[in-house]
Amino acid sequence: MMLTSWWVSIAAMVLISLSAVAGDLPMTMGLPGCNTTCGNVSVPYPFGIGPDVCYFPGFKLTCDHGSNPTRLLLGDGGADAFEVVDISLENVTVRVVSHMSGGRWSLGGDTIGAGGAPYILKPESNEFILTGCDVQATLLGNGSIISGCVSFCATITDGGGGYTQYYRPEGADINSMTCSNMGCCQSSVVIGSASYGVELKRLNNSLPGDLGVHVLIAEVGWFYPMMFFDLSQNFTELASRAPVLLQWAVAHGAALTNNEMGACPGDAALSVCKSANSNCRDESHFTLKGYSCQCKEGYQGNPYLTGGCQDIKECDRKETYGCFGDCEELPGSFRCRCPGGTSGNYTMPGGCVKSADIIAGNLGLIIGLSVASGPCILLLVLGALLISRDLKQRKARALREKFFSQNRGQLLKQLVSHRADIAERMLISLEELEKATNNFDQARRIGGGGHGTVYKGILSDLHVVAIKKSNIVVKREIDEFINEVAILSQINHRNIVKLHGCCLEIQVPLLAYEFISNGTLSDHLHTEEPRSLAWKDRLRITNEIAKALAYLHSAVSVPVIHRDIKPSNILLDDALTAKVSDFGASRYIPIDQTGTATAVQGTIGYLDPMYYYTGRLTENSDVYSFGVLLVELLTRRKPSLYRSSEGDGLVMQFLTLLAHDSLSEILDPQVVEEGGGKVKEVATIAASCIKLRGEERPTMRQVEMTLEALQTPNESVSELIQETNENKYAAMNYPRTSKRAKQGESSRCYSLEEEVLLSARYPR
């Protein structure tokens, strides 16, 4: 109850602050004779209490004077009616206190007036919250998945047969604004609706059934202070007072039948927005149909009432608006100027001075300049030029130093301190890159991706390079840029694109790679021609990619996870040699860690499902993406676009056909024609890589060795990895290519008990 009072107090303070800003303007918020307050809550029209004439159809509210304190309720104020704590005409929102009942969240029938239900849950402003151990919750709306998340726990016995749940394990980040899927989880509600349903799924049936599982919808940010309470004991009481933010709209006939995007028909504007100084705005959003009104700039009040938007008297508080001279009121605005007989800066106190004082102050300078001879003027001009040039040089140096620091130049200094040769190779001046690209001429532009634009250039040492320029100057893009520098500057592999150097002394960082002239693997694979890459080239390219990933995972001092393996990030040179590129999303994973918790990043279709649901990043995530790439090479179908007649995606359809020995239905005819018996071997490798459980997938070193064996003439692969292929994939058996695989299957326990996963970003 103390938390509830805190939230209501905050809402009341906001209302009081808004009233203070408005000053002494006599704002009319309701119709004549209608009550516009209930307890501490202001009730502006189109909302209303009492007779029908006091509110717009559908916006009836009920003031419950029988409760202590007095409460404002939606609709007729039934037993399950939501309590209203704040109404905003400007933001078109209503903040209410609600709760979920029986696995559903609904506005309820008592909120529906004669004009329909004018409320929906405001998208992006509310979140779906789950607390519990090893459980998955899915939020449904109109039969579709709206949101969902998964919560895991480290659960141990207390020695007496009972269970103790750790919602926030020891060592977790107490400053985190999210649960990180440990004991609780949160996900954004991106689609507004008047009702939702919830589906729950236990992930660990060995836990006792009395361990509490709770779900609710609440306003974004409300749950943060709750995470520091004993959720298993107090969650039911806390959830019963959770605030949510509703969006509303005033209905009109045209809004229900002939709504145009962003348009507000003239009859609707006149009918809904009564104030002459107001604008009408279309608020239609899925199930919500209607309009809202806003006072024009320079006006405030209630736009739904005649004369409701009143001109703000800026001159009464002119200093607040930065006017320290004479102020003149204008319709919806004001004009500021220095008083007559004065001039200067009227935006500063004392900035307006008498003209005579200005003339007197400059009289000596005028006389001196008039008497000065030619040589004096020449000296002044030369001195000014020298000073100006010196200032420009100092400003340019300061700006370069600022950008160098802003672009994490200290990272490069750390690298230089360990290896002196990096300094000579990595640092490239801006002048060198501008000359190499003809000042970044668009004719030199050769492509671009999610992390920047790429230009072709020739350095002074005659190296042909691809120069990558970040698209957006934001911290995340700079972090990804520096991440790529940190990784590629210490990697030397024939199947990984080589980094020549970087430039950190401008606002947008620049990278210079070796120039790969033959496009991407996606360009060669997805052509309009009936035939694409030869089978032997596809097999060799996959082996080269596997070598690069195995090197990143196990051969470098600190393992690197690429996180975005897909054909468009694989470059091919003139000899069709594969070069893995685009390390902007990559992460370091220290050897002593089995994974790290991080924001999910990657490309849909190639993204590891376990990484997507848990946020736990391991080398197995790259293995899954590589498996999808193998499927794409075998079928020449894009995972993001393909759907079977039953609605299955490419991965599911591939596994189903492989299990029924009908893989030829989806394979590329060229692969069937040229690959022979090795096609099924590669298909089995792909199936092992895309297993749902990460620990059942092979390592990239094992995949590399298997693919290497396949390239030897008349050789076959007995089994990809004995330990991983002895388990069955989720709901189906994969065809084996060896006698050993047919002898039997063994199983092992799959557990998600782990220590808290900390960030593994490489220190700089």
Secondary structure as UniProt FT lines:
FT   HELIX           2..22
FT   TURN            23..24
FT   TURN            32..33
FT   STRAND          37..38
FT   TURN            39..40
FT   STRAND          41..42
FT   TURN            45..46
FT   STRAND          48..49
FT   HELIX           52..54
FT   TURN            57..58
FT   STRAND          60..64
FT   TURN            65..66
FT   STRAND          71..74
FT   TURN            75..76
FT   TURN            79..80
FT   STRAND          83..88
FT   TURN            89..92
FT   STRAND          93..98
FT   TURN            102..103
FT   STRAND          104..106
FT   HELIX           109..111
FT   TURN            114..115
FT   STRAND          119..121
FT   TURN            123..124
FT   STRAND          126..131
FT   STRAND          135..141
FT   TURN            142..143
FT   STRAND          144..152
FT   STRAND          154..157
FT   STRAND          163..166
FT   TURN            170..171
FT   TURN            174..175
FT   TURN            180..181
FT   STRAND          184..188
FT   STRAND          195..202
FT   TURN            205..206
FT   TURN            209..210
FT   STRAND          214..219
FT   TURN            220..221
FT   HELIX           225..228
FT   HELIX           231..239
FT   TURN            240..241
FT   STRAND          242..248
FT   HELIX           253..257
FT   TURN            261..262
FT   HELIX           266..272
FT   TURN            276..277
FT   STRAND          278..282
FT   TURN            286..287
FT   STRAND          291..295
FT   TURN            297..298
FT   STRAND          299..301
FT   TURN            303..304
FT   TURN            306..307
FT   STRAND          309..311
FT   HELIX           314..321
FT   STRAND          326..330
FT   TURN            331..332
FT   STRAND          333..337
FT   TURN            340..341
FT   STRAND          342..344
FT   TURN            346..347
FT   TURN            349..350
FT   STRAND          352..354
FT   HELIX           355..371
FT   HELIX           374..406
FT   TURN            407..408
FT   HELIX           409..418
FT   HELIX           420..426
FT   HELIX           430..436
FT   TURN            437..440
FT   HELIX           442..444
FT   STRAND          445..449
FT   TURN            450..451
FT   STRAND          452..458
FT   TURN            460..461
FT   STRAND          464..469
FT   HELIX           475..488
FT   TURN            489..490
FT   TURN            494..495
FT   STRAND          499..503
FT   STRAND          510..514
FT   TURN            517..518
FT   HELIX           521..525
FT   HELIX           535..550
FT   HELIX           551..555
FT   STRAND          560..561
FT   HELIX           567..569
FT   STRAND          570..572
FT   TURN            574..575
FT   STRAND          578..580
FT   TURN            584..585
FT   STRAND          587..588
FT   TURN            591..592
FT   STRAND          596..597
FT   TURN            604..606
FT   HELIX           609..614
FT   STRAND          616..617
FT   HELIX           619..635
FT   TURN            639..641
FT   TURN            645..646
FT   HELIX           650..659
FT   TURN            660..661
FT   HELIX           663..665
FT   HELIX           669..675
FT   TURN            676..677
FT   HELIX           678..689
FT   HELIX           694..696
FT   HELIX           700..710
FT   TURN            713..714
FT   HELIX           722..725
FT   TURN            730..731
FT   HELIX           739..742
//
